[in-house]
Amino acid sequence: MRVWSLALFALACSLSSLSEAAPAKEPTWQDGLSDRELALQRWFSYLTYMQGHEANPWTDWYDDGKQLDVTAFRYQIAFCGYACAAMAAQTPAYRDLVSRQLLDLCERMIDRRSWFYVTHYWDYGAGPPDPCRYENVMYTGHLTQLMCLYELMTGDMRYSDSGWDFVWEDGRKVHYALEKAVRGLYDQSVASRSGGICCEPGLVFSACNSHSAASFVLYDTVHHTTYSAANQRWFDWMRVHFRNHMPLTREFLYAIYDQKHRLFYPVGDVGGDSWTLGWGYPWFPDPQFLQKGWKHIRSRSKWLHPAEDQEYAQNNRIIGCCAGGSLSVSNSFIPLVGVQAEGKNCPQARKVLNWLEASYGTPLNTDSDGHNESYCYDVCPKHRISSTGIIAAALATDGDSMRRLYRTPRTGIWTAPTLAWVDYPNVYVRAAEYRDPVLRFVVLKGTPAFAGTTELRCSGISGPATVRRDGTEWTAVVQEGDSLRITSDVDTEHDFEVRCAQPVH
């Protein structure tokens, strides 16, 4: 027995020795943003805070003068914002850029230019027009989703705390805070026979209700409320009754339900299906509904093959993705469904993206310096912002990544060490992530003419920090309290690691 005990003791010592000798496992870092995503991000910056929402007119935004159709500002603003959030999720320790982008987009959304159309549909009597008061989920759903994403991504609660005013042309105004708008949607959902909220008077679109439902999930994630409890009833009704049962049709869903007459318009579109599914997956109580819809789209759509490794689906020209009528717009929604159903390498999604890239991908020189620093999908002047936003969101999404983003509190990210500021757009941020106790970020030159050194500012740094650039100690660093200033060139792409002296929990 004594010999056996000594053998066990020797084995334990040996294992202990091996354990002590084994190097600490290095974290696996995210890849961050591709060159294409950085160029898309640059275009969204040009469209948003670089010109400012106060600009009149909004440069390169399409204004049809009516704001009644799918070309309206609200759709351009919303899809641009959703893409900004999806891309920023890949650089969680760098939030300054997405904060500026989303804040500008929220301010554009509450600008009267985006909602003056409401008097065309609803009578407000002597009161000031209020775009969140009656139905209009096609506006309020996007507004609340954008504001909730702004809170989730940045930790700035200004729209919940101080709120905002909807100001009419004669100066009359109505005040809102974010929860008031969310609660208004919730109350309409609860009061509805189906759980769906109308867009235009009496008409329920499954696509637009994806955004009110996503808002409930996002608001609950940030504020620990229970508004998303309304989603189950709408989901149960929608997945059964919105299913297209018209013979000789290919679509998965109807597009419109007439709530007053209790009937469906017997039309659908592959783009409308993909809108509902792709933007619905983050909130669906049962994620299998996306899988079922994607299987239907793959097998039932009429697929055309214009070139090797390219495909697109024939759309319904009558309704064309909620009356847009555009083949390119309809197909812009498809990859977002595929990458969530099968992951970013989904073969069908890649083929559609290849077709969109070959047909509409357009480098842009927005700052007139002779260099194409930006990128968009120029499907047409009316839809290029919306389509580019939808495609960019697909490029930044992999499987459950967007669903997890919408459902995961980020309070730890808000307080963790961060890359707080770079000289954008002279400097781009490809990756930025904190894994206790290391803040790692990758920076590169954004403007070809930019030369010399630049400053990279970090915040939330606990205790004395050490910095490595491209694997070598870097000493051009000044630390003051929890702030760190790093001086470096960006002539080539550089990988920085800031190691905090004290772990942040």
ZIRA-V874122 format. One record per run of one state. SS is the DSSP state (h for helix, s for strand, l for the rest). FROM is the first residue (numbers start at 0). LEN is the number of residues. If there is no record, write none. Layout:
ss->SS from->FROM len->LEN
ss->SS from->FROM len->LEN
//
This chain:
ss->l from->0 len->1
ss->h from->1 len->20
ss->l from->21 len->13
ss->h from->34 len->13
ss->l from->47 len->25
ss->h from->72 len->19
ss->l from->91 len->4
ss->h from->95 len->15
ss->l from->110 len->1
ss->h from->111 len->3
ss->l from->114 len->3
ss->h from->117 len->4
ss->l from->121 len->15
ss->h from->136 len->18
ss->l from->154 len->3
ss->h from->157 len->4
ss->l from->161 len->2
ss->s from->163 len->4
ss->l from->167 len->5
ss->s from->172 len->4
ss->l from->176 len->1
ss->h from->177 len->14
ss->l from->191 len->11
ss->s from->202 len->3
ss->h from->205 len->18
ss->l from->223 len->3
ss->h from->226 len->15
ss->l from->241 len->1
ss->s from->242 len->1
ss->l from->243 len->9
ss->s from->252 len->1
ss->l from->253 len->2
ss->s from->255 len->3
ss->l from->258 len->4
ss->s from->262 len->2
ss->l from->264 len->5
ss->h from->269 len->11
ss->l from->280 len->7
ss->h from->287 len->13
ss->l from->300 len->2
ss->s from->302 len->2
ss->l from->304 len->7
ss->s from->311 len->2
ss->l from->313 len->6
ss->h from->319 len->4
ss->l from->323 len->3
ss->h from->326 len->16
ss->l from->342 len->4
ss->h from->346 len->14
ss->s from->360 len->4
ss->l from->364 len->9
ss->s from->373 len->4
ss->l from->377 len->6
ss->h from->383 len->12
ss->l from->395 len->5
ss->h from->400 len->7
ss->l from->407 len->3
ss->h from->410 len->5
ss->l from->415 len->2
ss->s from->417 len->4
ss->l from->421 len->5
ss->s from->426 len->9
ss->l from->435 len->2
ss->s from->437 len->8
ss->l from->445 len->7
ss->s from->452 len->7
ss->l from->459 len->6
ss->s from->465 len->4
ss->l from->469 len->2
ss->s from->471 len->2
ss->l from->473 len->3
ss->s from->476 len->4
ss->l from->480 len->2
ss->s from->482 len->7
ss->l from->489 len->4
ss->s from->493 len->6
ss->l from->499 len->6
//
